[in-house]
Each structure stands twice: as structure tokens, then as C-alpha cells.
């Protein structure tokens, strides 16, 4: 490999925007995943309490 070949490869890589698009989608997907996990953690206790209340209201003599 010569310096010219390496230089051309680096310039081609720098001008290629397809890689940037993939990175953007990966970052967006990661942020969505973090938001979903945070929502589950924040609402988990409230949902469990509500389900337990409903279970006890329906089955007064049966443990849930």
C-alpha cells in the first residue's frame, strides 16, 4: 500500500454518509430503549399496586 492509496481510502471514508446514518439510527434506538426501560422502572410499582388491588377486589377470599 502506498500513501496515495491510504489517502484515497481515508477521503472516501470521510465523504461516505451511509455510515453516519447507521450511527444516527443506533443512537436513536439506544435512546428509545433507555426511555422505555425508565418508564417501566418508574411505573412498575404503581402498576403492581393497581393489579394487586384489582385482584383483591375480585377475589376477596383468595390470595393473589
mmJSON file of the N, C-alpha and C atoms, coordinates in Angstrom:
{"data_MODEL":{"atom_site":{
"group_PDB":["ATOM","ATOM","ATOM","ATOM","ATOM","ATOM","ATOM","ATOM","ATOM","ATOM","ATOM","ATOM","ATOM","ATOM","ATOM","ATOM","ATOM","ATOM","ATOM","ATOM","ATOM","ATOM","ATOM","ATOM","ATOM","ATOM","ATOM","ATOM","ATOM","ATOM","ATOM","ATOM","ATOM","ATOM","ATOM","ATOM","ATOM","ATOM","ATOM","ATOM","ATOM","ATOM","ATOM","ATOM","ATOM","ATOM","ATOM","ATOM","ATOM","ATOM","ATOM","ATOM","ATOM","ATOM","ATOM","ATOM","ATOM","ATOM","ATOM","ATOM","ATOM","ATOM","ATOM","ATOM","ATOM","ATOM","ATOM","ATOM","ATOM","ATOM","ATOM","ATOM","ATOM","ATOM","ATOM","ATOM","ATOM","ATOM","ATOM","ATOM","ATOM","ATOM","ATOM","ATOM","ATOM","ATOM","ATOM","ATOM","ATOM","ATOM","ATOM","ATOM","ATOM","ATOM","ATOM","ATOM","ATOM","ATOM","ATOM","ATOM","ATOM","ATOM","ATOM","ATOM","ATOM","ATOM","ATOM","ATOM","ATOM","ATOM","ATOM","ATOM","ATOM","ATOM","ATOM","ATOM","ATOM","ATOM","ATOM","ATOM","ATOM","ATOM","ATOM","ATOM","ATOM","ATOM","ATOM","ATOM","ATOM","ATOM","ATOM","ATOM","ATOM","ATOM","ATOM","ATOM","ATOM","ATOM","ATOM","ATOM","ATOM","ATOM","ATOM","ATOM","ATOM","ATOM","ATOM","ATOM","ATOM","ATOM","ATOM","ATOM","ATOM","ATOM","ATOM","ATOM","ATOM","ATOM","ATOM","ATOM","ATOM","ATOM","ATOM","ATOM","ATOM","ATOM","ATOM","ATOM","ATOM","ATOM","ATOM","ATOM","ATOM","ATOM","ATOM","ATOM","ATOM","ATOM","ATOM","ATOM","ATOM","ATOM","ATOM","ATOM","ATOM","ATOM","ATOM","ATOM","ATOM","ATOM","ATOM","ATOM"],
"id":[1,2,3,4,5,6,7,8,9,10,11,12,13,14,15,16,17,18,19,20,21,22,23,24,25,26,27,28,29,30,31,32,33,34,35,36,37,38,39,40,41,42,43,44,45,46,47,48,49,50,51,52,53,54,55,56,57,58,59,60,61,62,63,64,65,66,67,68,69,70,71,72,73,74,75,76,77,78,79,80,81,82,83,84,85,86,87,88,89,90,91,92,93,94,95,96,97,98,99,100,101,102,103,104,105,106,107,108,109,110,111,112,113,114,115,116,117,118,119,120,121,122,123,124,125,126,127,128,129,130,131,132,133,134,135,136,137,138,139,140,141,142,143,144,145,146,147,148,149,150,151,152,153,154,155,156,157,158,159,160,161,162,163,164,165,166,167,168,169,170,171,172,173,174,175,176,177,178,179,180,181,182,183,184,185,186,187,188,189,190,191,192],
"type_symbol":["N","C","C","N","C","C","N","C","C","N","C","C","N","C","C","N","C","C","N","C","C","N","C","C","N","C","C","N","C","C","N","C","C","N","C","C","N","C","C","N","C","C","N","C","C","N","C","C","N","C","C","N","C","C","N","C","C","N","C","C","N","C","C","N","C","C","N","C","C","N","C","C","N","C","C","N","C","C","N","C","C","N","C","C","N","C","C","N","C","C","N","C","C","N","C","C","N","C","C","N","C","C","N","C","C","N","C","C","N","C","C","N","C","C","N","C","C","N","C","C","N","C","C","N","C","C","N","C","C","N","C","C","N","C","C","N","C","C","N","C","C","N","C","C","N","C","C","N","C","C","N","C","C","N","C","C","N","C","C","N","C","C","N","C","C","N","C","C","N","C","C","N","C","C","N","C","C","N","C","C","N","C","C","N","C","C","N","C","C","N","C","C"],
"label_atom_id":["N","CA","C","N","CA","C","N","CA","C","N","CA","C","N","CA","C","N","CA","C","N","CA","C","N","CA","C","N","CA","C","N","CA","C","N","CA","C","N","CA","C","N","CA","C","N","CA","C","N","CA","C","N","CA","C","N","CA","C","N","CA","C","N","CA","C","N","CA","C","N","CA","C","N","CA","C","N","CA","C","N","CA","C","N","CA","C","N","CA","C","N","CA","C","N","CA","C","N","CA","C","N","CA","C","N","CA","C","N","CA","C","N","CA","C","N","CA","C","N","CA","C","N","CA","C","N","CA","C","N","CA","C","N","CA","C","N","CA","C","N","CA","C","N","CA","C","N","CA","C","N","CA","C","N","CA","C","N","CA","C","N","CA","C","N","CA","C","N","CA","C","N","CA","C","N","CA","C","N","CA","C","N","CA","C","N","CA","C","N","CA","C","N","CA","C","N","CA","C","N","CA","C","N","CA","C","N","CA","C","N","CA","C","N","CA","C","N","CA","C","N","CA","C"],
"label_alt_id":[null,null,null,null,null,null,null,null,null,null,null,null,null,null,null,null,null,null,null,null,null,null,null,null,null,null,null,null,null,null,null,null,null,null,null,null,null,null,null,null,null,null,null,null,null,null,null,null,null,null,null,null,null,null,null,null,null,null,null,null,null,null,null,null,null,null,null,null,null,null,null,null,null,null,null,null,null,null,null,null,null,null,null,null,null,null,null,null,null,null,null,null,null,null,null,null,null,null,null,null,null,null,null,null,null,null,null,null,null,null,null,null,null,null,null,null,null,null,null,null,null,null,null,null,null,null,null,null,null,null,null,null,null,null,null,null,null,null,null,null,null,null,null,null,null,null,null,null,null,null,null,null,null,null,null,null,null,null,null,null,null,null,null,null,null,null,null,null,null,null,null,null,null,null,null,null,null,null,null,null,null,null,null,null,null,null,null,null,null,null,null,null],
"label_comp_id":["UNK","UNK","UNK","UNK","UNK","UNK","UNK","UNK","UNK","UNK","UNK","UNK","UNK","UNK","UNK","UNK","UNK","UNK","UNK","UNK","UNK","UNK","UNK","UNK","UNK","UNK","UNK","UNK","UNK","UNK","UNK","UNK","UNK","UNK","UNK","UNK","UNK","UNK","UNK","UNK","UNK","UNK","UNK","UNK","UNK","UNK","UNK","UNK","UNK","UNK","UNK","UNK","UNK","UNK","UNK","UNK","UNK","UNK","UNK","UNK","UNK","UNK","UNK","UNK","UNK","UNK","UNK","UNK","UNK","UNK","UNK","UNK","UNK","UNK","UNK","UNK","UNK","UNK","UNK","UNK","UNK","UNK","UNK","UNK","UNK","UNK","UNK","UNK","UNK","UNK","UNK","UNK","UNK","UNK","UNK","UNK","UNK","UNK","UNK","UNK","UNK","UNK","UNK","UNK","UNK","UNK","UNK","UNK","UNK","UNK","UNK","UNK","UNK","UNK","UNK","UNK","UNK","UNK","UNK","UNK","UNK","UNK","UNK","UNK","UNK","UNK","UNK","UNK","UNK","UNK","UNK","UNK","UNK","UNK","UNK","UNK","UNK","UNK","UNK","UNK","UNK","UNK","UNK","UNK","UNK","UNK","UNK","UNK","UNK","UNK","UNK","UNK","UNK","UNK","UNK","UNK","UNK","UNK","UNK","UNK","UNK","UNK","UNK","UNK","UNK","UNK","UNK","UNK","UNK","UNK","UNK","UNK","UNK","UNK","UNK","UNK","UNK","UNK","UNK","UNK","UNK","UNK","UNK","UNK","UNK","UNK","UNK","UNK","UNK","UNK","UNK","UNK"],
"label_asym_id":["A","A","A","A","A","A","A","A","A","A","A","A","A","A","A","A","A","A","A","A","A","A","A","A","A","A","A","A","A","A","A","A","A","A","A","A","A","A","A","A","A","A","A","A","A","A","A","A","A","A","A","A","A","A","A","A","A","A","A","A","A","A","A","A","A","A","A","A","A","A","A","A","A","A","A","A","A","A","A","A","A","A","A","A","A","A","A","A","A","A","A","A","A","A","A","A","A","A","A","A","A","A","A","A","A","A","A","A","A","A","A","A","A","A","A","A","A","A","A","A","A","A","A","A","A","A","A","A","A","A","A","A","A","A","A","A","A","A","A","A","A","A","A","A","A","A","A","A","A","A","A","A","A","A","A","A","A","A","A","A","A","A","A","A","A","A","A","A","A","A","A","A","A","A","A","A","A","A","A","A","A","A","A","A","A","A","A","A","A","A","A","A"],
"label_entity_id":["1","1","1","1","1","1","1","1","1","1","1","1","1","1","1","1","1","1","1","1","1","1","1","1","1","1","1","1","1","1","1","1","1","1","1","1","1","1","1","1","1","1","1","1","1","1","1","1","1","1","1","1","1","1","1","1","1","1","1","1","1","1","1","1","1","1","1","1","1","1","1","1","1","1","1","1","1","1","1","1","1","1","1","1","1","1","1","1","1","1","1","1","1","1","1","1","1","1","1","1","1","1","1","1","1","1","1","1","1","1","1","1","1","1","1","1","1","1","1","1","1","1","1","1","1","1","1","1","1","1","1","1","1","1","1","1","1","1","1","1","1","1","1","1","1","1","1","1","1","1","1","1","1","1","1","1","1","1","1","1","1","1","1","1","1","1","1","1","1","1","1","1","1","1","1","1","1","1","1","1","1","1","1","1","1","1","1","1","1","1","1","1"],
"label_seq_id":[1,1,1,2,2,2,3,3,3,4,4,4,5,5,5,6,6,6,7,7,7,8,8,8,9,9,9,10,10,10,11,11,11,12,12,12,13,13,13,14,14,14,15,15,15,16,16,16,17,17,17,18,18,18,19,19,19,20,20,20,21,21,21,22,22,22,23,23,23,24,24,24,25,25,25,26,26,26,27,27,27,28,28,28,29,29,29,30,30,30,31,31,31,32,32,32,33,33,33,34,34,34,35,35,35,36,36,36,37,37,37,38,38,38,39,39,39,40,40,40,41,41,41,42,42,42,43,43,43,44,44,44,45,45,45,46,46,46,47,47,47,48,48,48,49,49,49,50,50,50,51,51,51,52,52,52,53,53,53,54,54,54,55,55,55,56,56,56,57,57,57,58,58,58,59,59,59,60,60,60,61,61,61,62,62,62,63,63,63,64,64,64],
"pdbx_PDB_ins_code":[null,null,null,null,null,null,null,null,null,null,null,null,null,null,null,null,null,null,null,null,null,null,null,null,null,null,null,null,null,null,null,null,null,null,null,null,null,null,null,null,null,null,null,null,null,null,null,null,null,null,null,null,null,null,null,null,null,null,null,null,null,null,null,null,null,null,null,null,null,null,null,null,null,null,null,null,null,null,null,null,null,null,null,null,null,null,null,null,null,null,null,null,null,null,null,null,null,null,null,null,null,null,null,null,null,null,null,null,null,null,null,null,null,null,null,null,null,null,null,null,null,null,null,null,null,null,null,null,null,null,null,null,null,null,null,null,null,null,null,null,null,null,null,null,null,null,null,null,null,null,null,null,null,null,null,null,null,null,null,null,null,null,null,null,null,null,null,null,null,null,null,null,null,null,null,null,null,null,null,null,null,null,null,null,null,null,null,null,null,null,null,null],
"Cartn_x":[0.843,0.0,0.881,0.449,1.194,0.44,1.093,0.485,-0.734,-0.641,-1.755,-2.981,-2.779,-3.891,-4.554,-3.757,-4.292,-5.036,-4.46,-5.091,-6.448,-6.511,-7.775,-8.81,-8.37,-9.296,-9.849,-8.995,-9.442,-10.407,-10.113,-11.008,-12.352,-12.322,-13.564,-14.403,-13.754,-14.461,-15.061,-14.319,-14.793,-15.994,-16.038,-17.139,-18.368,-18.204,-19.307,-20.262,-21.529,-22.512,-23.373,-23.244,-24.045,-23.708,-22.459,-22.045,-22.619,-22.677,-23.228,-24.708,-25.439,-26.853,-27.061,-26.246,-26.357,-26.094,-25.105,-24.792,-25.954,-26.557,-27.704,-28.859,-29.138,-30.206,-29.862,-28.616,-28.199,-28.366,-27.989,-28.142,-29.618,-30.441,-31.88,-32.488,-32.101,-32.608,-32.195,-30.964,-30.494,-31.269,-31.537,-32.306,-33.738,-34.341,-35.697,-35.695,-34.692,-34.587,-34.449,-33.618,-33.439,-34.75,-35.482,-36.761,-37.778,-37.834,-38.779,-38.423,-37.153,-36.717,-37.004,-36.735,-37.001,-38.493,-39.329,-40.777,-41.228,-40.7,-41.062,-40.635,-39.461,-38.976,-39.831,-40.151,-40.931,-42.368,-42.96,-44.365,-44.562,-43.498,-43.605,-44.318,-43.953,-44.567,-46.032,-46.371,-47.768,-48.639,-48.12,-48.875,-49.075,-48.041,-48.154,-49.186,-49.172,-50.141,-51.561,-51.757,-53.085,-53.566,-52.691,-53.07,-53.413,-52.64,-52.933,-54.276,-54.593,-55.876,-57.032,-56.872,-57.921,-58.094,-57.013,-57.06,-57.776,-57.461,-58.099,-59.579,-59.96,-61.367,-62.176,-61.583,-62.289,-62.344,-61.252,-61.143,-60.958,-61.991,-61.867,-61.344,-61.638,-61.235,-60.018,-59.474,-58.375,-57.15,-55.983,-54.762,-54.311,-53.778,-53.315,-51.839],
"Cartn_y":[-1.188,0.0,1.241,2.181,3.427,4.488,5.585,6.712,7.213,7.245,7.703,6.81,5.518,4.582,4.786,4.946,5.179,6.505,7.527,8.85,8.783,8.09,7.944,7.196,6.152,5.365,6.201,7.001,7.855,8.918,9.543,10.563,9.96,8.774,8.104,7.8,7.323,7.021,8.291,9.403,10.655,11.205,10.998,11.514,10.603,9.358,8.4,8.744,9.0,9.373,8.204,7.049,5.893,5.448,5.47,5.083,6.009,7.28,8.253,7.98,7.63,7.328,6.128,5.119,3.935,4.312,5.15,5.584,6.375,7.229,8.008,7.1,6.091,5.147,4.367,4.013,3.28,4.141,5.405,6.316,6.522,6.723,6.903,5.656,4.481,3.238,3.078,3.451,3.389,4.324,5.523,6.489,6.006,5.42,4.886,3.742,2.885,1.77,2.286,3.289,3.867,4.471,5.145,5.738,4.673,3.578,2.502,1.856,1.58,0.969,1.903,3.183,4.152,4.218,4.144,4.154,2.921,1.755,0.531,0.596,1.125,1.23,2.209,3.354,4.38,3.93,3.226,2.846,1.448,0.697,-0.688,-0.85,-0.063,-0.15,0.212,1.259,1.699,0.659,0.078,-0.948,-2.175,-2.574,-3.735,-3.478,-2.294,-1.953,-1.987,-1.454,-1.443,-2.858,-3.688,-5.076,-5.822,-5.624,-6.279,-5.819,-4.524,-4.005,-4.612,-4.696,-5.307,-6.779,-7.482,-8.903,-9.122,-8.285,-8.421,-8.062,-7.094,-6.712,-7.82,-8.512,-9.581,-10.848,-11.171,-12.416,-12.065,-11.691,-11.235,-12.329,-13.56,-14.647,-15.405,-15.052,-15.774,-14.877,-15.433,-14.642,-14.486,-13.315,-13.032,-13.296],
"Cartn_z":[0.0,0.0,0.0,-0.779,-0.83,-0.042,0.151,0.868,0.096,-1.22,-2.058,-1.874,-1.81,-1.635,-0.275,0.739,2.089,2.131,1.507,1.491,0.788,-0.369,-1.091,-0.245,0.441,1.267,2.419,3.035,4.15,3.653,2.526,1.971,1.565,0.978,0.598,1.836,2.889,4.134,4.746,4.704,5.284,4.516,3.208,2.393,2.418,2.815,2.836,3.966,3.639,4.65,5.096,4.474,4.879,6.29,6.648,7.996,9.049,8.734,9.664,9.902,8.875,9.017,9.939,9.803,10.656,12.108,12.338,13.695,14.272,13.474,13.958,14.362,13.558,13.906,15.176,15.338,16.533,17.784,17.687,18.829,19.147,18.127,18.348,18.982,18.493,19.077,20.528,20.828,22.214,23.124,22.647,23.455,23.681,22.672,22.83,23.841,23.778,24.723,26.149,26.346,27.683,28.182,27.307,27.707,28.103,27.358,27.678,29.009,29.227,30.489,31.664,31.488,32.562,32.877,31.853,32.07,32.831,32.445,33.163,34.62,34.874,36.253,37.046,36.439,37.144,37.406,36.469,36.602,37.177,37.322,37.769,39.094,40.084,41.413,41.393,40.656,40.585,39.889,38.826,38.106,38.982,39.707,40.596,41.686,42.258,43.299,42.747,41.563,40.944,40.651,40.129,39.826,41.105,42.16,43.443,43.994,43.877,44.352,43.579,42.26,41.44,41.772,41.97,42.294,43.63,44.601,45.912,45.839,45.005,44.873,44.214,43.253,42.545,43.399,44.026,44.808,46.284,46.959,48.341,49.286,49.009,49.907,49.401,48.255,47.672,47.616,47.992,47.93,46.487,46.164,44.796,44.667],
"occupancy":[1.0,1.0,1.0,1.0,1.0,1.0,1.0,1.0,1.0,1.0,1.0,1.0,1.0,1.0,1.0,1.0,1.0,1.0,1.0,1.0,1.0,1.0,1.0,1.0,1.0,1.0,1.0,1.0,1.0,1.0,1.0,1.0,1.0,1.0,1.0,1.0,1.0,1.0,1.0,1.0,1.0,1.0,1.0,1.0,1.0,1.0,1.0,1.0,1.0,1.0,1.0,1.0,1.0,1.0,1.0,1.0,1.0,1.0,1.0,1.0,1.0,1.0,1.0,1.0,1.0,1.0,1.0,1.0,1.0,1.0,1.0,1.0,1.0,1.0,1.0,1.0,1.0,1.0,1.0,1.0,1.0,1.0,1.0,1.0,1.0,1.0,1.0,1.0,1.0,1.0,1.0,1.0,1.0,1.0,1.0,1.0,1.0,1.0,1.0,1.0,1.0,1.0,1.0,1.0,1.0,1.0,1.0,1.0,1.0,1.0,1.0,1.0,1.0,1.0,1.0,1.0,1.0,1.0,1.0,1.0,1.0,1.0,1.0,1.0,1.0,1.0,1.0,1.0,1.0,1.0,1.0,1.0,1.0,1.0,1.0,1.0,1.0,1.0,1.0,1.0,1.0,1.0,1.0,1.0,1.0,1.0,1.0,1.0,1.0,1.0,1.0,1.0,1.0,1.0,1.0,1.0,1.0,1.0,1.0,1.0,1.0,1.0,1.0,1.0,1.0,1.0,1.0,1.0,1.0,1.0,1.0,1.0,1.0,1.0,1.0,1.0,1.0,1.0,1.0,1.0,1.0,1.0,1.0,1.0,1.0,1.0,1.0,1.0,1.0,1.0,1.0,1.0],
"B_iso_or_equiv":[0.0,0.0,0.0,0.0,0.0,0.0,0.0,0.0,0.0,0.0,0.0,0.0,0.0,0.0,0.0,0.0,0.0,0.0,0.0,0.0,0.0,0.0,0.0,0.0,0.0,0.0,0.0,0.0,0.0,0.0,0.0,0.0,0.0,0.0,0.0,0.0,0.0,0.0,0.0,0.0,0.0,0.0,0.0,0.0,0.0,0.0,0.0,0.0,0.0,0.0,0.0,0.0,0.0,0.0,0.0,0.0,0.0,0.0,0.0,0.0,0.0,0.0,0.0,0.0,0.0,0.0,0.0,0.0,0.0,0.0,0.0,0.0,0.0,0.0,0.0,0.0,0.0,0.0,0.0,0.0,0.0,0.0,0.0,0.0,0.0,0.0,0.0,0.0,0.0,0.0,0.0,0.0,0.0,0.0,0.0,0.0,0.0,0.0,0.0,0.0,0.0,0.0,0.0,0.0,0.0,0.0,0.0,0.0,0.0,0.0,0.0,0.0,0.0,0.0,0.0,0.0,0.0,0.0,0.0,0.0,0.0,0.0,0.0,0.0,0.0,0.0,0.0,0.0,0.0,0.0,0.0,0.0,0.0,0.0,0.0,0.0,0.0,0.0,0.0,0.0,0.0,0.0,0.0,0.0,0.0,0.0,0.0,0.0,0.0,0.0,0.0,0.0,0.0,0.0,0.0,0.0,0.0,0.0,0.0,0.0,0.0,0.0,0.0,0.0,0.0,0.0,0.0,0.0,0.0,0.0,0.0,0.0,0.0,0.0,0.0,0.0,0.0,0.0,0.0,0.0,0.0,0.0,0.0,0.0,0.0,0.0,0.0,0.0,0.0,0.0,0.0,0.0],
"pdbx_formal_charge":[null,null,null,null,null,null,null,null,null,null,null,null,null,null,null,null,null,null,null,null,null,null,null,null,null,null,null,null,null,null,null,null,null,null,null,null,null,null,null,null,null,null,null,null,null,null,null,null,null,null,null,null,null,null,null,null,null,null,null,null,null,null,null,null,null,null,null,null,null,null,null,null,null,null,null,null,null,null,null,null,null,null,null,null,null,null,null,null,null,null,null,null,null,null,null,null,null,null,null,null,null,null,null,null,null,null,null,null,null,null,null,null,null,null,null,null,null,null,null,null,null,null,null,null,null,null,null,null,null,null,null,null,null,null,null,null,null,null,null,null,null,null,null,null,null,null,null,null,null,null,null,null,null,null,null,null,null,null,null,null,null,null,null,null,null,null,null,null,null,null,null,null,null,null,null,null,null,null,null,null,null,null,null,null,null,null,null,null,null,null,null,null],
"auth_seq_id":[1,1,1,2,2,2,3,3,3,4,4,4,5,5,5,6,6,6,7,7,7,8,8,8,9,9,9,10,10,10,11,11,11,12,12,12,13,13,13,14,14,14,15,15,15,16,16,16,17,17,17,18,18,18,19,19,19,20,20,20,21,21,21,22,22,22,23,23,23,24,24,24,25,25,25,26,26,26,27,27,27,28,28,28,29,29,29,30,30,30,31,31,31,32,32,32,33,33,33,34,34,34,35,35,35,36,36,36,37,37,37,38,38,38,39,39,39,40,40,40,41,41,41,42,42,42,43,43,43,44,44,44,45,45,45,46,46,46,47,47,47,48,48,48,49,49,49,50,50,50,51,51,51,52,52,52,53,53,53,54,54,54,55,55,55,56,56,56,57,57,57,58,58,58,59,59,59,60,60,60,61,61,61,62,62,62,63,63,63,64,64,64],
"auth_comp_id":["UNK","UNK","UNK","UNK","UNK","UNK","UNK","UNK","UNK","UNK","UNK","UNK","UNK","UNK","UNK","UNK","UNK","UNK","UNK","UNK","UNK","UNK","UNK","UNK","UNK","UNK","UNK","UNK","UNK","UNK","UNK","UNK","UNK","UNK","UNK","UNK","UNK","UNK","UNK","UNK","UNK","UNK","UNK","UNK","UNK","UNK","UNK","UNK","UNK","UNK","UNK","UNK","UNK","UNK","UNK","UNK","UNK","UNK","UNK","UNK","UNK","UNK","UNK","UNK","UNK","UNK","UNK","UNK","UNK","UNK","UNK","UNK","UNK","UNK","UNK","UNK","UNK","UNK","UNK","UNK","UNK","UNK","UNK","UNK","UNK","UNK","UNK","UNK","UNK","UNK","UNK","UNK","UNK","UNK","UNK","UNK","UNK","UNK","UNK","UNK","UNK","UNK","UNK","UNK","UNK","UNK","UNK","UNK","UNK","UNK","UNK","UNK","UNK","UNK","UNK","UNK","UNK","UNK","UNK","UNK","UNK","UNK","UNK","UNK","UNK","UNK","UNK","UNK","UNK","UNK","UNK","UNK","UNK","UNK","UNK","UNK","UNK","UNK","UNK","UNK","UNK","UNK","UNK","UNK","UNK","UNK","UNK","UNK","UNK","UNK","UNK","UNK","UNK","UNK","UNK","UNK","UNK","UNK","UNK","UNK","UNK","UNK","UNK","UNK","UNK","UNK","UNK","UNK","UNK","UNK","UNK","UNK","UNK","UNK","UNK","UNK","UNK","UNK","UNK","UNK","UNK","UNK","UNK","UNK","UNK","UNK","UNK","UNK","UNK","UNK","UNK","UNK"],
"auth_asym_id":["A","A","A","A","A","A","A","A","A","A","A","A","A","A","A","A","A","A","A","A","A","A","A","A","A","A","A","A","A","A","A","A","A","A","A","A","A","A","A","A","A","A","A","A","A","A","A","A","A","A","A","A","A","A","A","A","A","A","A","A","A","A","A","A","A","A","A","A","A","A","A","A","A","A","A","A","A","A","A","A","A","A","A","A","A","A","A","A","A","A","A","A","A","A","A","A","A","A","A","A","A","A","A","A","A","A","A","A","A","A","A","A","A","A","A","A","A","A","A","A","A","A","A","A","A","A","A","A","A","A","A","A","A","A","A","A","A","A","A","A","A","A","A","A","A","A","A","A","A","A","A","A","A","A","A","A","A","A","A","A","A","A","A","A","A","A","A","A","A","A","A","A","A","A","A","A","A","A","A","A","A","A","A","A","A","A","A","A","A","A","A","A"],
"auth_atom_id":["N","CA","C","N","CA","C","N","CA","C","N","CA","C","N","CA","C","N","CA","C","N","CA","C","N","CA","C","N","CA","C","N","CA","C","N","CA","C","N","CA","C","N","CA","C","N","CA","C","N","CA","C","N","CA","C","N","CA","C","N","CA","C","N","CA","C","N","CA","C","N","CA","C","N","CA","C","N","CA","C","N","CA","C","N","CA","C","N","CA","C","N","CA","C","N","CA","C","N","CA","C","N","CA","C","N","CA","C","N","CA","C","N","CA","C","N","CA","C","N","CA","C","N","CA","C","N","CA","C","N","CA","C","N","CA","C","N","CA","C","N","CA","C","N","CA","C","N","CA","C","N","CA","C","N","CA","C","N","CA","C","N","CA","C","N","CA","C","N","CA","C","N","CA","C","N","CA","C","N","CA","C","N","CA","C","N","CA","C","N","CA","C","N","CA","C","N","CA","C","N","CA","C","N","CA","C","N","CA","C","N","CA","C","N","CA","C","N","CA","C","N","CA","C"],
"pdbx_PDB_model_num":[1,1,1,1,1,1,1,1,1,1,1,1,1,1,1,1,1,1,1,1,1,1,1,1,1,1,1,1,1,1,1,1,1,1,1,1,1,1,1,1,1,1,1,1,1,1,1,1,1,1,1,1,1,1,1,1,1,1,1,1,1,1,1,1,1,1,1,1,1,1,1,1,1,1,1,1,1,1,1,1,1,1,1,1,1,1,1,1,1,1,1,1,1,1,1,1,1,1,1,1,1,1,1,1,1,1,1,1,1,1,1,1,1,1,1,1,1,1,1,1,1,1,1,1,1,1,1,1,1,1,1,1,1,1,1,1,1,1,1,1,1,1,1,1,1,1,1,1,1,1,1,1,1,1,1,1,1,1,1,1,1,1,1,1,1,1,1,1,1,1,1,1,1,1,1,1,1,1,1,1,1,1,1,1,1,1,1,1,1,1,1,1]
}}}
